[in-house]
Amino acid sequence: MSKFLKLEIIGFIFVSILGTLFHFAYDFSSQNFIVGIFTATNESTFEHLKLLLYPYLVYSIIEFFILKRTSYEYIDNFICTKTIGLIGGLISIIVLFYTYTGVLGYNIDLINIAIFFISVFISFFISYKNISKLQKKDNDYQLCLLIVGIIVILFIIFTLKPLDIGLFKDPL
């Protein structure tokens, strides 16, 4: 088993646990404003995206420094492959949730929990499958960092000023 695969498996476990804790952190913090920026503040789909986003970013930073220290051969592709994995996981939460609730007409907590874990898996699976396939280009990592930065900024903005659309409302 490759070093990267081992780290991705550990990452899946780390993000799954931390994301689960993030579901309850806002209430446990007595609804602390700062905690609410990074954790779910209600049951909307958007707030549940934060359960993947921030733990995945934290783990990716840790993983980057572990791999960089060991001179991992695909380190040049790391930032972009993690960005692609993150976007894939975020999209999968939205698509899976709205697909099944669109078919059933209601949501089921057990399925919502399963969607979170499936989406975490999808993030790491995409990352693992793409690490050696990306072509290194000099500025790709800068574009990928910009994309992640924009995602984080948008998440902060939409946490503070959610739009009046279904993504930001508690499901029925």
Short mmCIF file of the C-alpha atoms (twelve columns), coordinates in Angstrom:
data_MODEL
# 
_entry.id   MODEL 
# 
loop_
_atom_site.group_PDB 
_atom_site.id 
_atom_site.type_symbol 
_atom_site.label_atom_id 
_atom_site.label_alt_id 
_atom_site.label_comp_id 
_atom_site.label_asym_id 
_atom_site.label_seq_id 
_atom_site.Cartn_x 
_atom_site.Cartn_y 
_atom_site.Cartn_z 
_atom_site.pdbx_PDB_model_num 
ATOM 1   C CA . MET A 1   0.000   0.000  0.000   1 
ATOM 2   C CA . SER A 2   1.438   3.367  -1.012  1 
ATOM 3   C CA . LYS A 3   2.180   6.123  1.495   1 
ATOM 4   C CA . PHE A 4   -0.368  8.374  -0.221  1 
ATOM 5   C CA . LEU A 5   -3.107  5.725  -0.036  1 
ATOM 6   C CA . LYS A 6   -2.433  5.234  3.682   1 
ATOM 7   C CA . LEU A 7   -2.650  8.981  4.247   1 
ATOM 8   C CA . GLU A 8   -5.895  9.160  2.255   1 
ATOM 9   C CA . ILE A 9   -7.448  6.400  4.389   1 
ATOM 10  C CA . ILE A 10  -6.355  8.212  7.556   1 
ATOM 11  C CA . GLY A 11  -7.759  11.406 6.025   1 
ATOM 12  C CA . PHE A 12  -11.121 9.779  5.382   1 
ATOM 13  C CA . ILE A 13  -11.300 8.746  9.037   1 
ATOM 14  C CA . PHE A 14  -10.056 12.150 10.280  1 
ATOM 15  C CA . VAL A 15  -12.513 14.165 8.164   1 
ATOM 16  C CA . SER A 16  -15.396 11.812 8.989   1 
ATOM 17  C CA . ILE A 17  -14.823 12.195 12.727  1 
ATOM 18  C CA . LEU A 18  -14.049 15.920 12.703  1 
ATOM 19  C CA . GLY A 19  -16.941 16.630 10.332  1 
ATOM 20  C CA . THR A 20  -19.296 14.742 12.633  1 
ATOM 21  C CA . LEU A 21  -18.050 16.768 15.602  1 
ATOM 22  C CA . PHE A 22  -18.478 19.962 13.554  1 
ATOM 23  C CA . HIS A 23  -22.175 19.133 13.234  1 
ATOM 24  C CA . PHE A 24  -22.589 19.704 16.976  1 
ATOM 25  C CA . ALA A 25  -19.831 22.238 17.687  1 
ATOM 26  C CA . TYR A 26  -21.945 25.360 17.202  1 
ATOM 27  C CA . ASP A 27  -24.495 24.309 19.812  1 
ATOM 28  C CA . PHE A 28  -21.783 22.979 22.158  1 
ATOM 29  C CA . SER A 29  -20.054 26.383 21.931  1 
ATOM 30  C CA . SER A 30  -23.260 28.114 23.066  1 
ATOM 31  C CA . GLN A 31  -23.710 29.331 19.477  1 
ATOM 32  C CA . ASN A 32  -20.400 31.163 19.362  1 
ATOM 33  C CA . PHE A 33  -20.256 33.403 16.292  1 
ATOM 34  C CA . ILE A 34  -16.691 32.414 15.309  1 
ATOM 35  C CA . VAL A 35  -17.425 28.695 15.686  1 
ATOM 36  C CA . GLY A 36  -20.504 29.187 13.509  1 
ATOM 37  C CA . ILE A 37  -18.409 30.470 10.631  1 
ATOM 38  C CA . PHE A 38  -16.667 27.088 10.366  1 
ATOM 39  C CA . THR A 39  -19.340 24.660 11.566  1 
ATOM 40  C CA . ALA A 40  -22.993 23.921 10.857  1 
ATOM 41  C CA . THR A 41  -25.353 26.442 12.441  1 
ATOM 42  C CA . ASN A 42  -28.558 24.860 11.141  1 
ATOM 43  C CA . GLU A 43  -29.718 21.870 9.098   1 
ATOM 44  C CA . SER A 44  -29.482 23.484 5.650   1 
ATOM 45  C CA . THR A 45  -27.539 21.754 2.922   1 
ATOM 46  C CA . PHE A 46  -25.117 24.669 2.746   1 
ATOM 47  C CA . GLU A 47  -24.256 24.386 6.435   1 
ATOM 48  C CA . HIS A 48  -23.617 20.668 5.978   1 
ATOM 49  C CA . LEU A 49  -21.098 21.449 3.249   1 
ATOM 50  C CA . LYS A 50  -18.946 23.039 5.962   1 
ATOM 51  C CA . LEU A 51  -18.715 19.636 7.664   1 
ATOM 52  C CA . LEU A 52  -16.634 18.490 4.701   1 
ATOM 53  C CA . LEU A 53  -14.927 21.729 3.680   1 
ATOM 54  C CA . TYR A 54  -13.051 22.779 6.780   1 
ATOM 55  C CA . PRO A 55  -11.989 19.360 8.118   1 
ATOM 56  C CA . TYR A 56  -10.825 18.417 4.599   1 
ATOM 57  C CA . LEU A 57  -8.765  21.599 4.342   1 
ATOM 58  C CA . VAL A 58  -7.215  21.054 7.780   1 
ATOM 59  C CA . TYR A 59  -6.264  17.494 6.929   1 
ATOM 60  C CA . SER A 60  -4.959  18.465 3.486   1 
ATOM 61  C CA . ILE A 61  -2.591  20.990 5.063   1 
ATOM 62  C CA . ILE A 62  -1.317  18.361 7.511   1 
ATOM 63  C CA . GLU A 63  -0.979  15.818 4.705   1 
ATOM 64  C CA . PHE A 64  0.891   18.288 2.496   1 
ATOM 65  C CA . PHE A 65  3.579   18.861 5.119   1 
ATOM 66  C CA . ILE A 66  3.914   15.131 5.810   1 
ATOM 67  C CA . LEU A 67  4.394   14.392 2.108   1 
ATOM 68  C CA . LYS A 68  6.667   17.375 1.521   1 
ATOM 69  C CA . ARG A 69  8.922   16.322 4.386   1 
ATOM 70  C CA . THR A 70  9.289   12.868 2.836   1 
ATOM 71  C CA . SER A 71  9.956   14.243 -0.678  1 
ATOM 72  C CA . TYR A 72  6.845   12.638 -2.119  1 
ATOM 73  C CA . GLU A 73  7.245   12.334 -5.895  1 
ATOM 74  C CA . TYR A 74  3.837   13.825 -6.788  1 
ATOM 75  C CA . ILE A 75  3.964   16.765 -4.363  1 
ATOM 76  C CA . ASP A 76  3.703   19.199 -7.307  1 
ATOM 77  C CA . ASN A 77  0.243   17.805 -8.089  1 
ATOM 78  C CA . PHE A 78  -0.929  17.661 -4.478  1 
ATOM 79  C CA . ILE A 79  -2.671  21.036 -4.186  1 
ATOM 80  C CA . CYS A 80  -4.631  20.649 -7.417  1 
ATOM 81  C CA . THR A 81  -5.609  17.050 -6.775  1 
ATOM 82  C CA . LYS A 82  -6.869  17.979 -3.298  1 
ATOM 83  C CA . THR A 83  -8.779  20.929 -4.776  1 
ATOM 84  C CA . ILE A 84  -10.450 18.636 -7.304  1 
ATOM 85  C CA . GLY A 85  -11.269 16.152 -4.535  1 
ATOM 86  C CA . LEU A 86  -12.772 18.898 -2.378  1 
ATOM 87  C CA . ILE A 87  -14.969 20.206 -5.174  1 
ATOM 88  C CA . GLY A 88  -16.067 16.662 -6.044  1 
ATOM 89  C CA . GLY A 89  -17.083 15.997 -2.447  1 
ATOM 90  C CA . LEU A 90  -18.970 19.274 -2.087  1 
ATOM 91  C CA . ILE A 91  -20.839 18.708 -5.339  1 
ATOM 92  C CA . SER A 92  -21.676 15.140 -4.340  1 
ATOM 93  C CA . ILE A 93  -23.353 16.309 -1.110  1 
ATOM 94  C CA . ILE A 94  -25.575 18.667 -3.089  1 
ATOM 95  C CA . VAL A 95  -26.362 16.238 -5.910  1 
ATOM 96  C CA . LEU A 96  -27.012 13.213 -3.687  1 
ATOM 97  C CA . PHE A 97  -29.174 15.148 -1.221  1 
ATOM 98  C CA . TYR A 98  -31.337 16.909 -3.784  1 
ATOM 99  C CA . THR A 99  -31.643 13.815 -5.973  1 
ATOM 100 C CA . TYR A 100 -32.950 11.530 -3.255  1 
ATOM 101 C CA . THR A 101 -35.152 14.181 -1.627  1 
ATOM 102 C CA . GLY A 102 -36.495 15.116 -5.057  1 
ATOM 103 C CA . VAL A 103 -37.482 11.506 -5.653  1 
ATOM 104 C CA . LEU A 104 -38.913 10.857 -2.172  1 
ATOM 105 C CA . GLY A 105 -40.273 14.339 -1.469  1 
ATOM 106 C CA . TYR A 106 -38.769 14.353 2.033   1 
ATOM 107 C CA . ASN A 107 -35.439 13.732 3.729   1 
ATOM 108 C CA . ILE A 108 -34.296 10.984 6.067   1 
ATOM 109 C CA . ASP A 109 -31.599 11.682 8.654   1 
ATOM 110 C CA . LEU A 110 -29.909 8.294  8.196   1 
ATOM 111 C CA . ILE A 111 -29.571 8.905  4.451   1 
ATOM 112 C CA . ASN A 112 -28.236 12.421 5.105   1 
ATOM 113 C CA . ILE A 113 -25.560 10.963 7.390   1 
ATOM 114 C CA . ALA A 114 -24.692 8.350  4.768   1 
ATOM 115 C CA . ILE A 115 -24.399 11.089 2.132   1 
ATOM 116 C CA . PHE A 116 -21.837 12.889 4.293   1 
ATOM 117 C CA . PHE A 117 -19.655 9.782  4.605   1 
ATOM 118 C CA . ILE A 118 -20.076 8.916  0.915   1 
ATOM 119 C CA . SER A 119 -19.056 12.459 -0.030  1 
ATOM 120 C CA . VAL A 120 -16.000 12.343 2.222   1 
ATOM 121 C CA . PHE A 121 -15.067 9.062  0.545   1 
ATOM 122 C CA . ILE A 122 -15.614 10.611 -2.895  1 
ATOM 123 C CA . SER A 123 -13.300 13.516 -1.998  1 
ATOM 124 C CA . PHE A 124 -10.453 11.223 -1.017  1 
ATOM 125 C CA . PHE A 125 -11.110 8.753  -3.837  1 
ATOM 126 C CA . ILE A 126 -10.904 11.526 -6.431  1 
ATOM 127 C CA . SER A 127 -7.754  12.839 -4.801  1 
ATOM 128 C CA . TYR A 128 -6.139  9.397  -4.706  1 
ATOM 129 C CA . LYS A 129 -7.058  8.555  -8.297  1 
ATOM 130 C CA . ASN A 130 -5.767  11.855 -9.694  1 
ATOM 131 C CA . ILE A 131 -2.520  12.441 -7.790  1 
ATOM 132 C CA . SER A 132 -0.280  10.841 -10.408 1 
ATOM 133 C CA . LYS A 133 -2.428  11.700 -13.442 1 
ATOM 134 C CA . LEU A 134 -2.260  15.482 -13.374 1 
ATOM 135 C CA . GLN A 135 0.287   17.129 -15.606 1 
ATOM 136 C CA . LYS A 136 2.522   19.550 -13.715 1 
ATOM 137 C CA . LYS A 137 2.300   23.081 -15.022 1 
ATOM 138 C CA . ASP A 138 4.181   25.884 -13.326 1 
ATOM 139 C CA . ASN A 139 1.193   27.922 -12.124 1 
ATOM 140 C CA . ASP A 140 -1.490  25.260 -11.664 1 
ATOM 141 C CA . TYR A 141 -1.044  25.140 -7.901  1 
ATOM 142 C CA . GLN A 142 -1.526  28.913 -7.716  1 
ATOM 143 C CA . LEU A 143 -4.822  28.653 -9.599  1 
ATOM 144 C CA . CYS A 144 -5.910  25.803 -7.345  1 
ATOM 145 C CA . LEU A 145 -5.016  27.793 -4.222  1 
ATOM 146 C CA . LEU A 146 -6.990  30.729 -5.640  1 
ATOM 147 C CA . ILE A 147 -10.001 28.465 -6.205  1 
ATOM 148 C CA . VAL A 148 -9.829  27.147 -2.636  1 
ATOM 149 C CA . GLY A 149 -9.440  30.704 -1.330  1 
ATOM 150 C CA . ILE A 150 -12.506 31.821 -3.274  1 
ATOM 151 C CA . ILE A 151 -14.489 28.844 -1.942  1 
ATOM 152 C CA . VAL A 152 -13.540 29.685 1.655   1 
ATOM 153 C CA . ILE A 153 -14.359 33.383 1.185   1 
ATOM 154 C CA . LEU A 154 -17.735 32.516 -0.373  1 
ATOM 155 C CA . PHE A 155 -18.495 30.144 2.494   1 
ATOM 156 C CA . ILE A 156 -17.770 32.883 5.016   1 
ATOM 157 C CA . ILE A 157 -19.874 35.411 3.091   1 
ATOM 158 C CA . PHE A 158 -22.796 32.987 2.672   1 
ATOM 159 C CA . THR A 159 -22.598 32.007 6.333   1 
ATOM 160 C CA . LEU A 160 -22.952 35.653 7.310   1 
ATOM 161 C CA . LYS A 161 -25.435 36.572 4.542   1 
ATOM 162 C CA . PRO A 162 -27.175 33.435 3.228   1 
ATOM 163 C CA . LEU A 163 -29.094 33.763 -0.009  1 
ATOM 164 C CA . ASP A 164 -32.858 33.285 -0.033  1 
ATOM 165 C CA . ILE A 165 -32.757 29.971 -1.899  1 
ATOM 166 C CA . GLY A 166 -33.336 26.357 -0.856  1 
ATOM 167 C CA . LEU A 167 -29.652 25.519 -0.417  1 
ATOM 168 C CA . PHE A 168 -29.520 27.867 2.589   1 
ATOM 169 C CA . LYS A 169 -32.838 26.840 4.191   1 
ATOM 170 C CA . ASP A 170 -33.592 24.001 6.556   1 
ATOM 171 C CA . PRO A 171 -35.046 21.113 4.541   1 
ATOM 172 C CA . LEU A 172 -38.672 20.192 5.077   1 
# 
